Amino acid sequence: MGSELSSEVSSKLGLIRQALTEAGAQGVRLRGTDWFAWATAGASNTVLLTAETGVAEVLVTLEDAWVLTDEIEAQRLKDEELPANFQVQVSSWTDAASRESFVQSAANGGKILSDRPIPHVEKRLPPSLQAHKRVMMSSELERYRQVGRKASEAMTEVLSAAKPTWTEYQLAGAGAEALWARGLHPALTLVAGERRLPLYRHATATSEEIGREAMMVFCARGYGLYANLTRFVSFGSLPPEKSDLHRHIREIEAESLNLCNPETELNTVYQALAQAYQQHGYPNAIREHHQGGTTGYLAREVVANPDTSDVLRENMAVAWNPSLSGAKIEDTFVILQDGKLENLTFDANWPSVEVEKRLRPVPLEIT
């Protein structure tokens, strides 16, 4: 595994240096948790879970590659996170200026590119490098499969054990615990119980009891990669009108999944979803929640809208989340050769039905 990681990092350093040459720049700084994980083959610079940037950054020049951090973090990163491709440059946590001085020296005072550039000092990364980040290498896909499997197993475990007397906080907490127990960051755990489910698309948990049904949503992060999925539980049989809602949303989702082929533009998928909502009698639903898009090192790399001309590629991950009032569906897929889709968050222990030759989740009925 070590040699595979080293090979992956070497390939990515080559892509970064290609971007440097094309831009006439001398250095690339990667500060975000997403870019750090990408460049280091799944290492983490995260301490504060909600931060977009972490406790270390990557600096790459045409000759060298460093991880820049401070004395607090350096030894742990060396021992537990970083592949051997990087030198570690340590500065005092009290002396931010010394890091900037090192960067300028390493880059010979030349132009520096960054994912989060210092205004008027650094330039943004070129689109070509951003595109590379969104297409998975085989070693990345193997890690992504692990993350998806663990996230879906955690979801099944928790919703199978849930009780109608649990509060939304309890359900969300149990979800987070199940993710942590599997080594995943609970970047998002949304929960809506019976009363709030029809009211809010993004239902953050409250102290209310969940009642006869609940929805839980995960954005689970491992190796920097996001597994996104949504599931429902019903205590007792689901009423026919609610079963119909879920059927509609599965059929609407199928339109997006059918279009997940290399060279398809994201706005094409968006328009197909808009048309599907119309055909199912819900013309306004497309405006009531975003529909998802590409995923990977961000919960959504690009959210599809009428103007997103970004093109889907082989080995790119997608997570669509069409929804109606009281129903939603979401899994994380990767686009394979010939446009085949692999569901990274499929769990055979969760109930499902076949839709357009794909197994799609249905609400878990606990009777």
ChimeraX attribute file (.defattr): number of C-alpha atoms within 10 A of each C-alpha:
attribute: neighborCount
match mode: 1-to-1
recipient: residues
	/A:1	7
	/A:2	9
	/A:3	10
	/A:4	12
	/A:5	18
	/A:6	17
	/A:7	15
	/A:8	20
	/A:9	21
	/A:10	16
	/A:11	14
	/A:12	20
	/A:13	20
	/A:14	13
	/A:15	17
	/A:16	23
	/A:17	22
	/A:18	15
	/A:19	20
	/A:20	23
	/A:21	13
	/A:22	11
	/A:23	15
	/A:24	13
	/A:25	19
	/A:26	21
	/A:27	29
	/A:28	28
	/A:29	25
	/A:30	24
	/A:31	23
	/A:32	22
	/A:33	23
	/A:34	28
	/A:35	26
	/A:36	27
	/A:37	24
	/A:38	26
	/A:39	21
	/A:40	27
	/A:41	25
	/A:42	24
	/A:43	20
	/A:44	23
	/A:45	28
	/A:46	19
	/A:47	12
	/A:48	10
	/A:49	13
	/A:50	10
	/A:51	11
	/A:52	13
	/A:53	20
	/A:54	19
	/A:55	20
	/A:56	25
	/A:57	18
	/A:58	25
	/A:59	26
	/A:60	25
	/A:61	21
	/A:62	18
	/A:63	10
	/A:64	15
	/A:65	19
	/A:66	19
	/A:67	25
	/A:68	23
	/A:69	23
	/A:70	20
	/A:71	13
	/A:72	13
	/A:73	16
	/A:74	18
	/A:75	14
	/A:76	11
	/A:77	19
	/A:78	15
	/A:79	9
	/A:80	10
	/A:81	16
	/A:82	20
	/A:83	19
	/A:84	14
	/A:85	17
	/A:86	19
	/A:87	16
	/A:88	21
	/A:89	18
	/A:90	19
	/A:91	18
	/A:92	13
	/A:93	13
	/A:94	9
	/A:95	10
	/A:96	11
	/A:97	11
	/A:98	14
	/A:99	18
	/A:100	11
	/A:101	11
	/A:102	14
	/A:103	22
	/A:104	16
	/A:105	11
	/A:106	20
	/A:107	20
	/A:108	12
	/A:109	13
	/A:110	15
	/A:111	17
	/A:112	26
	/A:113	26
	/A:114	20
	/A:115	19
	/A:116	17
	/A:117	17
	/A:118	12
	/A:119	8
	/A:120	6
	/A:121	9
	/A:122	18
	/A:123	18
	/A:124	15
	/A:125	21
	/A:126	16
	/A:127	10
	/A:128	13
	/A:129	16
	/A:130	13
	/A:131	13
	/A:132	15
	/A:133	20
	/A:134	22
	/A:135	20
	/A:136	20
	/A:137	15
	/A:138	12
	/A:139	14
	/A:140	19
	/A:141	19
	/A:142	11
	/A:143	16
	/A:144	27
	/A:145	21
	/A:146	15
	/A:147	27
	/A:148	27
	/A:149	16
	/A:150	24
	/A:151	34
	/A:152	26
	/A:153	20
	/A:154	25
	/A:155	25
	/A:156	21
	/A:157	16
	/A:158	20
	/A:159	22
	/A:160	14
	/A:161	10
	/A:162	19
	/A:163	20
	/A:164	18
	/A:165	12
	/A:166	16
	/A:167	21
	/A:168	26
	/A:169	20
	/A:170	20
	/A:171	29
	/A:172	25
	/A:173	17
	/A:174	20
	/A:175	27
	/A:176	22
	/A:177	17
	/A:178	21
	/A:179	27
	/A:180	16
	/A:181	12
	/A:182	14
	/A:183	16
	/A:184	24
	/A:185	22
	/A:186	22
	/A:187	19
	/A:188	19
	/A:189	22
	/A:190	22
	/A:191	29
	/A:192	32
	/A:193	27
	/A:194	18
	/A:195	16
	/A:196	19
	/A:197	19
	/A:198	14
	/A:199	12
	/A:200	14
	/A:201	19
	/A:202	12
	/A:203	19
	/A:204	17
	/A:205	21
	/A:206	18
	/A:207	10
	/A:208	17
	/A:209	20
	/A:210	27
	/A:211	18
	/A:212	18
	/A:213	23
	/A:214	27
	/A:215	25
	/A:216	25
	/A:217	24
	/A:218	29
	/A:219	22
	/A:220	28
	/A:221	26
	/A:222	26
	/A:223	22
	/A:224	29
	/A:225	27
	/A:226	29
	/A:227	34
	/A:228	30
	/A:229	25
	/A:230	23
	/A:231	24
	/A:232	24
	/A:233	24
	/A:234	23
	/A:235	17
	/A:236	12
	/A:237	15
	/A:238	17
	/A:239	9
	/A:240	8
	/A:241	9
	/A:242	13
	/A:243	14
	/A:244	13
	/A:245	16
	/A:246	21
	/A:247	16
	/A:248	21
	/A:249	20
	/A:250	24
	/A:251	16
	/A:252	23
	/A:253	25
	/A:254	19
	/A:255	19
	/A:256	23
	/A:257	21
	/A:258	14
	/A:259	17
	/A:260	27
	/A:261	20
	/A:262	18
	/A:263	13
	/A:264	15
	/A:265	19
	/A:266	26
	/A:267	19
	/A:268	21
	/A:269	24
	/A:270	25
	/A:271	17
	/A:272	18
	/A:273	22
	/A:274	22
	/A:275	17
	/A:276	22
	/A:277	23
	/A:278	15
	/A:279	11
	/A:280	12
	/A:281	11
	/A:282	14
	/A:283	13
	/A:284	12
	/A:285	18
	/A:286	21
	/A:287	9
	/A:288	13
	/A:289	15
	/A:290	17
	/A:291	23
	/A:292	21
	/A:293	24
	/A:294	25
	/A:295	25
	/A:296	29
	/A:297	24
	/A:298	19
	/A:299	25
	/A:300	19
	/A:301	19
	/A:302	17
	/A:303	20
	/A:304	23
	/A:305	18
	/A:306	12
	/A:307	11
	/A:308	16
	/A:309	13
	/A:310	17
	/A:311	17
	/A:312	23
	/A:313	22
	/A:314	19
	/A:315	22
	/A:316	25
	/A:317	31
	/A:318	29
	/A:319	28
	/A:320	26
	/A:321	21
	/A:322	25
	/A:323	25
	/A:324	20
	/A:325	13
	/A:326	20
	/A:327	24
	/A:328	22
	/A:329	24
	/A:330	23
	/A:331	22
	/A:332	27
	/A:333	27
	/A:334	27
	/A:335	23
	/A:336	17
	/A:337	12
	/A:338	9
	/A:339	19
	/A:340	16
	/A:341	21
	/A:342	16
	/A:343	21
	/A:344	24
	/A:345	25
	/A:346	22
	/A:347	19
	/A:348	12
	/A:349	10
	/A:350	19
	/A:351	14
	/A:352	16
	/A:353	13
	/A:354	10
	/A:355	14
	/A:356	13
	/A:357	8
	/A:358	14
	/A:359	14
	/A:360	21
	/A:361	23
	/A:362	18
	/A:363	23
	/A:364	22
	/A:365	15
	/A:366	17
	/A:367	7
